[in-house]
Amino acid sequence: MKPRLQGVVLDIERTGEIKKDKKGRIWEKCIFTIEITNFSKRTPHREVPEGLKGKKVKLVRWCTHDWHYKKGVKKTLDVEETDALLKNLKTDTIYW
């Protein structure tokens, strides 16, 4: 399994951009500010590189349920986002 970084949600910005899915649910584009804490528990023996732990990054997600909007919870980056952050590359879904 490829490593995935995690962080804690510090802030959530609701952009107002919305879309509907096929079931009629309304999704809103949100930008989460997260602080990188560690790798997910599936990669427990990896150490977060120096200078990355504690880094605050912006993570773009689509939200529809009330539990999507909670602060103080863990968010796990996907594999591509983790790879980009480790290489210090910004993408459409992760930047700083």
C-alpha positions in Angstrom: 0.0 0.0 0.0 1.3 3.4 -0.9 1.8 5.9 2.0 -0.9 8.5 2.7 -0.3 11.6 4.9 -2.9 12.8 7.5 -3.6 16.1 9.1 -6.0 17.7 11.5 -8.7 20.1 10.1 -8.1 23.6 11.4 -10.5 25.6 9.2 -13.1 25.0 6.4 -13.9 27.6 3.8 -17.2 27.1 1.9 -16.7 28.4 -1.6 -20.4 28.6 -2.6 -19.7 26.5 -5.7 -22.3 23.7 -5.8 -23.2 20.8 -8.0 -26.0 18.1 -7.9 -25.3 14.4 -8.3 -27.6 11.9 -10.0 -29.5 11.3 -6.7 -30.3 15.0 -6.4 -27.9 15.6 -3.5 -26.3 19.0 -3.4 -22.5 19.1 -3.0 -20.5 22.2 -2.1 -16.8 22.8 -2.9 -14.9 23.4 0.3 -11.3 24.3 1.0 -9.9 22.7 4.2 -6.9 24.1 6.0 -5.2 21.1 7.6 -2.0 20.7 9.6 0.1 17.7 8.6 0.6 15.4 11.6 1.7 12.0 10.4 1.2 9.1 8.0 -2.0 7.1 8.2 -2.0 4.1 10.4 -1.6 1.8 7.4 2.0 3.1 7.0 3.0 3.4 10.7 6.7 3.0 10.2 7.2 6.0 8.0 8.5 9.2 9.4 7.1 12.5 8.2 10.0 14.4 6.5 11.6 17.3 8.4 9.8 20.5 7.7 6.6 18.8 6.6 5.2 17.9 10.1 3.1 20.9 11.2 2.9 22.3 7.7 -0.5 23.9 7.0 -1.9 23.0 3.6 -5.2 23.6 1.7 -7.1 20.6 0.6 -10.0 20.9 -1.8 -13.0 18.5 -1.2 -16.7 18.3 -2.1 -19.0 18.2 0.9 -22.7 17.3 1.3 -23.2 15.8 4.7 -23.0 17.7 8.0 -20.2 15.6 9.2 -18.1 16.7 6.3 -17.9 20.2 7.9 -16.2 19.2 11.3 -13.1 20.9 12.5 -10.5 19.1 14.7 -10.9 15.8 12.9 -8.3 13.9 10.9 -8.3 14.1 7.1 -6.3 11.7 5.0 -4.7 12.8 1.8 -5.1 10.5 -1.2 -2.0 8.9 -2.7 -1.5 11.5 -5.5 -1.9 14.4 -3.0 0.7 12.7 -0.7 3.1 12.2 -3.5 2.7 15.8 -4.6 3.2 17.2 -1.1 6.3 15.0 -0.6 7.7 16.4 -3.9 6.6 20.0 -2.9 4.3 20.2 -5.9 1.0 22.0 -5.8 -2.1 20.4 -7.5 -5.7 21.3 -8.1 -6.6 19.6 -4.8 -3.7 20.4 -2.6 -1.7 23.6 -2.2 -0.3 26.0 0.4 
